[in-house]
Every structure is written in structure tokens, then in C-alpha cells.
Amino acid sequence: MCVAAIAWRAHPDWHLVAIGNRDEFHDRPAAAIERWPDDSGIIAGRDLRSGGTWLGVTGQGRFALVTNLRGFGLPKHDKVSRGALVTDTLLAREPADLDAYNPFNLFVVDTDRADYVSNRPEAVRAHLAPGIYGLSNGPFDEPWPKALFLKARLLGWLQSPDNDTAPLMEALASEALPEVGLPADKPSDVPEPRDTPPFIRSPEYGTRCSTVVTVDSRGKGTIRERRFDATATVSGETVLSFSWQL
């Protein structure tokens, strides 16, 4: 993922609402979200190059997403794929060595807690209070413009009586440059600078999919993924249901 907003226990009707865009090179193969054909209970997409995933849930009450963390140089090719962090987290396996991965932000939700995990500038695992959080490619909850934009849209949706997630998908599809947040004052070590809209349109590197995850106060969950090709045209959409014991 490259930008996300997560509401964890931020509203009495919703246990979890997470929205995010995955930005990646279009020539990197990936599979759409599905129930993985094993007994893991994972519902997620899959990186067909390295085998991991960027975002997923399980019927056992776990959610995880990962973003790259900029500012520490170019990725090292001898590191373990960051997608393995999400897979391991969904399977309740603790990563043995966080330094085995390139810099990352990892957001984890269990039925009764939420945590932020990173390995830069040092290893950290922080327990989070109920609230609304944003993730992009900077430090946790740093006010990147597009992350602030998605947090504001998510807050507005939570305050609306309508449960239709279409406005959340519309927010993820925004190509307008947000007017708030930090300026683009740091050098870029990835194809995407910080002063970009939530949706990246590019024939080489851009938004590959938008995802909305909701779990209501009764544990009824839905994950919705909308996929895009290199022309930013919708290439498919999948909606799957699951349930958590809350």
C-alpha cells in the first residue's frame, strides 16, 4: 500500500474501517483478492513475484497492511519481501528479524487491539488507542497531504448515516492534489513524491487497486477491491464477506 486511512473503534457502529490504494509498477504481476486456497483463512490479493500480499484479513479476526517507508535509501534486493510481513501477521506469526526487511510501516488489527510496527529508524511495536490513523510512505501518521485527505473523508463517512462505501471509493479515486500537509521538501528515493494525489495515474507506476475494508460492531465484515490497468481504467472488482467474533 502507498496511502491508507484506518479507523479502529472510532465509532460505536464500526469496529474497523480501512481504506487504501496500492501503488506499484504495472508490470509487477499480482492476483486479485480471493479466499486463499488453503486452510489459512486469509482473504487477500497476492504478489505473484514474491508471494506475499499488501493487505488482507482473516476470518479469525486479523487485519494487516504494509507500506514502504521512505527516507532510508533505495530498497536492497537481498532483503525479504515486505509482503511476507502481512502474510505472517495474518497467520499470527511474529517476524523473527525486522531488519531482514527493507524499511516498512505495518498496521495490524486484532479483534481486541491495534498495533503499529516498523523497523526504521529503529524497531518499534506500538499499541494504538482507538482512533483514526493515516499511513503513507513516511513515518507513522505523518501528515502527508493525501493521508490527511483520506482521514478527513473517512471521518466524514463515519459521521454519515449512510453505510454505502461508494464515497470511500470515490475518495480513493481522487486525482486532485490535496492542499494541506507537509510540503515536498525531501528528496525522493521512489518513483512517487510526497506531494501527490491519492490516486496515481501513470502508464509505468501508479495505483493498481483501491480497497475498502469494513467490520461493523457485530463482527460482520466486507472487503472490496477495485483494480486498475496501466491506463487507470477499472479492470475488475471483487467484494467478499467475512465475520469476526467480537
N, C-alpha and C positions, 0 to 999 in steps of 0.2 A: 504494500500500500504506500501511497505517497501523500495522501491527506485523508484525515478521518476526524470525526467528532463522535464522542461516546457519552451517552447519558446513562449513568448507573445509579439506580434507586433515586433518581432526581425528580420523580413524580409518583404519586401513590398508585396510579394505574399502570405504571410501566417499571418492570424490574430492570430491563436493559433495552436501549435503543442505540444502535451503532450504524453510522453511515460512512462510506469511504469510497475513494477512487484508487484503483491500481494503475499506476503509470509505469510503462515498461516498453522496451523495444518491441516493435510489432513483429519482428522476425523470430522472437523467442516463443517457441510453441507452448501452448497451455490448453488444458482441458477445462470445460465448463464445470460449475458446481454440480455435484451429484452426491448421492449416498455412496461412499466408497465401498467397493465390492469385497468387503471383508467383515469381520465382526467388531471393528473398532468403534462403530457408531459415528464416525466422522462424516460431516457434510461440508464439503469444501471444493474449491477448484484444485487444479494440480499443475505445478510447473513441470512440463514434460522434459525439460532439460536436466533439472537437478532432483526432481521427485518430491519436493516439498510443496508448501502452499503459503499463501499470503494472508488468508483469513479463513476461519472456519468455526463451526460449532459442533457439539456432540449432543446426543440425547441424554447423556449423563450429567448435563448441567455445566458445560465448559464452553468458553468463547475465547478466541485469541486472534490478534492481528499483529503484523510486524511492519515497520517502515525502516528504510535505510536512514542512517544518521550521518549527516554531512559534517564537514569541517575537520576531518582527520585523514585527508588524503584519498587517493584513488583506491578502490577495492583491490584486495590482494587475492589472486586467483587460487592460492593454495589453502584458503580458508574454507570451512564448511558452509554450505548454502544456508542463508538465513531462513529460508523456508522450512528447514528442519526444526527450527525453534518452535514454529506454530504446530507442526505435526506432533512433536514431543510433548508440548504443553497440552494439547488436546487429549493426548494419551496419558496425561498425569505423570510424565517422566521429566524430572528435573535435569536440565543441561549440566553436564559434569564440568565443563570448562567454557565459560563465557568468552574467553579470549580466543577460542577456536573459530569465532565468527567475526566477520567484518562488522564495523560499528552499527548498532541497531537500537531501535525503540520497540519494545514488546509490551502490549497491553493484554492483560489476562483477566477474565471474569469467571468466577466460580459461582455457585448458587448463593454463597454467603459472603463473598469478598471479591475485591478487585485489586489488582497489583500492577505496578509498572516495573519493568525490568530493562536494564541496559548494561552495556559493558564499557562505555566511554562517558566521561574521561576516566571513570573507574567503575568497577562492578557495583551495581545497586539493584535492590529489590525493595520497592516502597509500597506499603499498604495504603490504599486510597480511600478517602471518605466518600460518601455518596455525593454526586455532583455531575457536572458536565465538563468534559475534558476534550482537548484537541491534540492531535498528533500530525506532524508533517515530517520534514527531514531535518529539523533542528532539535534542540533539547526538548524534553517533555513539557508540554503546554506552553512553549514559547509562542508569543503572539504573532505568528506568521499571518499575513492578511487572509489567505484562503482558509486557514484553520479557524480564525475568528469569524469569518463569514459563515462557515458551516455550523459552528457552535451557536451563532445567533439564529440561524434558520432552524436548527434543531430545538432550541429553546422555544421559538415561536410555535413550532409544531406541537410540542408538549403542552403548550398552553391553549391549543385549539381543541374544540370538542370533536373534531373530525379525525377518525383513525386512518383515513386513506393516506398511504405513504407516497402518493404521487408528488406532493410538494417537496418531499425529501429527495426524490429522484430528480426533480427539476432543479433543486439547489446544487446537486452534484453535477448537473449538466451545464451549469453556468460558465460561460466563457468571458464574462465581464471581469475586469481586473478590480478586486476589492480595494477600497480607498482607505482602509485602516490597517494598522500593524507596523511592523518594522520595515525600514527601507532596505533596498538591495545594496547593502554596504559591505558584503563579504564576498570574496572570490568564490566562484562555483567550481566544484570538483565532480559534478554530474551534469548531464545534458540540460537539466531544468533549473533555472534560477529561482530564487525565493519569491520574486515579485511576479507570480503567475496566477491565472485564474484557477478555480477548482478543476475545470475540465481542460485538458491539454490536447489541442488538435495539431497533429504533425504526422507526416507520412512515415517517419522513421521511429520516433519515440513519442508516445502520447498515452492518453487514457485508454486502457484496454477493457476495463469493466468498472461499473458502478454497483455497489452493494448496499442494501439496507437490511439490517437485522433487527427484529423486534421480539421481545419477550414480555408478555403482559404480567400483571400481578398474580395471575393464576398459573403461570408457567407455560402458557400457550405461545409457541414461537413460530416465526416465519423468517425465512431468508430469501431475499430476492436479488438476483444478479442480472444486470443488463450489460451485454457485451458489444464492443465496437471494433470495426476493422480499421485499416490504416487511413481510410478516408473519413473517419469519425462517423460512419453510418452504423446504425444498430444492426448487428449481425445475429443476435439471438437474445432470448430472455428466459430465465428459469426461476420458478418460485416453488419452494419446498417448505413443508411444515415439520415441526418437531415439538416436543414438550419437555419441560423440566419439572422436577419435583421440588417445589419451593416450600 
